[in-house]
Amino acid sequence: MTRRTAWGTYVYITRVLRHRLTDGTYAPGARLPSEAALCAEFGVVRSTVRRALSALQAEELITVRAGVGRFVPDPDTPPRTSTEQISANLRHQIETGRFQAGDALPSEKQLARRHGVSRSTARAALITLETGGLVTCVQGKGRYVRQDVPT
């Protein structure tokens, strides 16, 4: 029999972790506890913890380093992976007005060629911007800077 978690519990976990991130419990650059540790702390299944962590990642309160863990972003630390570098570069171009609301972003293929990475790395960078709410994907057309992004 599978253990179930009450509906909406991830919202509570998200709120608790958000508070810890903003009150300094987890300092910039710090690694968050593992999924297993958070499951034990909150008494929930892993999918509930993952959903809470995904929400925090979408809010850009945490970053993920594949195979390493989840971390509190440190603005003084330069991006470490190609994915982080590409997404930071595109984010900067959006924030400085190089790409305006509604503008198409370079394709995965163009980004891969420009940065000397695989298309999956370029795709991961674009997905990071999507989950951060800066970019929207139009199936078959490409990715565009969102119209409702504050500038």
C-alpha positions in Angstrom: 0.0 0.0 0.0 1.3 3.5 -0.9 1.4 6.2 1.7 -0.5 9.3 0.7 0.0 12.9 1.6 -2.9 15.3 2.2 -3.8 17.5 -0.7 -2.1 20.9 -0.6 0.6 19.8 1.9 3.3 20.9 -0.7 1.9 24.5 -0.3 2.7 24.4 3.4 6.2 22.9 2.8 6.8 25.6 0.1 5.8 28.3 2.6 8.1 26.9 5.3 11.1 26.6 3.0 10.4 30.0 1.5 10.5 31.5 5.0 13.8 29.7 5.7 15.3 31.0 2.5 14.3 34.6 3.1 15.1 34.7 6.9 18.7 33.5 6.3 18.3 30.0 7.8 19.7 28.9 4.4 22.5 31.4 3.5 23.4 32.3 -0.1 25.4 29.4 -1.6 24.2 26.9 1.0 23.0 23.5 -0.1 19.5 22.6 0.9 18.8 19.4 2.8 18.2 16.3 0.6 14.8 15.2 -0.6 15.0 12.3 1.8 15.8 14.6 4.7 12.9 16.9 3.9 10.6 13.9 3.5 11.6 12.7 7.0 11.2 16.2 8.5 7.8 16.9 7.1 6.6 13.3 7.1 5.6 13.2 3.4 6.3 11.3 0.3 9.1 12.4 -2.1 6.7 13.7 -4.8 5.3 16.2 -2.3 8.7 17.5 -1.5 9.6 17.7 -5.2 6.5 19.7 -5.9 7.4 22.2 -3.2 11.0 22.4 -4.4 9.8 22.9 -8.0 7.7 25.8 -6.9 10.7 27.4 -5.2 12.8 26.8 -8.2 10.2 28.5 -10.4 10.4 31.5 -8.1 14.1 31.4 -8.5 14.6 31.1 -4.7 16.7 27.9 -5.3 18.8 26.6 -8.1 19.5 23.0 -9.1 22.9 21.5 -10.0 22.3 18.2 -11.6 23.8 15.4 -9.7 24.8 17.7 -6.9 21.7 19.1 -5.2 19.6 22.2 -4.7 21.3 25.5 -3.6 20.4 29.0 -2.5 21.5 31.3 -5.3 24.5 33.5 -4.5 24.5 36.6 -6.7 28.3 36.9 -6.1 29.0 33.5 -7.5 29.3 33.2 -11.3 27.3 30.5 -13.1 29.0 27.1 -12.9 27.4 25.1 -15.7 26.9 25.8 -19.3 23.1 25.7 -18.7 23.5 28.3 -15.9 25.7 30.5 -18.1 23.4 30.5 -21.1 20.3 31.2 -18.9 22.1 34.0 -17.1 23.2 35.5 -20.4 19.7 35.4 -21.8 18.2 36.7 -18.5 20.6 39.6 -18.6 19.6 40.4 -22.2 15.9 40.3 -21.3 16.5 42.5 -18.2 18.5 45.1 -20.1 16.0 45.3 -22.9 18.1 43.6 -25.6 15.1 41.2 -25.9 11.8 43.0 -25.5 8.4 41.6 -24.5 7.1 39.4 -27.4 10.6 39.0 -29.0 11.6 35.5 -30.1 14.6 34.1 -28.4 17.3 32.2 -30.4 16.4 28.6 -31.1 18.0 25.7 -29.2 20.0 25.0 -32.3 21.3 28.6 -32.5 22.2 28.6 -28.8 23.9 25.3 -29.0 26.0 26.4 -31.9 26.8 29.8 -30.4 27.8 28.4 -27.0 29.4 25.1 -28.2 27.0 22.9 -26.2 24.5 20.2 -27.0 20.9 21.1 -27.9 19.7 19.5 -24.6 21.9 21.9 -22.7 20.5 24.9 -24.6 17.0 23.5 -24.0 17.6 23.2 -20.3 18.7 26.9 -20.2 15.5 27.9 -22.0 13.4 25.8 -19.7 15.0 27.5 -16.7 13.8 30.8 -18.1 10.3 29.3 -18.7 10.0 28.1 -15.1 11.2 31.5 -13.9 8.3 33.1 -15.8 10.4 35.2 -18.2 9.8 33.1 -21.3 6.9 31.3 -22.8 7.0 28.5 -25.3 4.7 28.4 -28.3 4.7 24.8 -29.6 6.1 24.6 -33.1 7.0 28.3 -33.2 9.7 28.9 -30.5 10.2 30.7 -27.2 9.3 34.3 -26.6 9.8 36.9 -23.9 6.6 37.0 -21.9 4.4 40.0 -22.5 3.7 40.5 -18.7 7.3 40.5 -17.5 8.0 43.6 -15.5 10.9 45.6 -16.9 
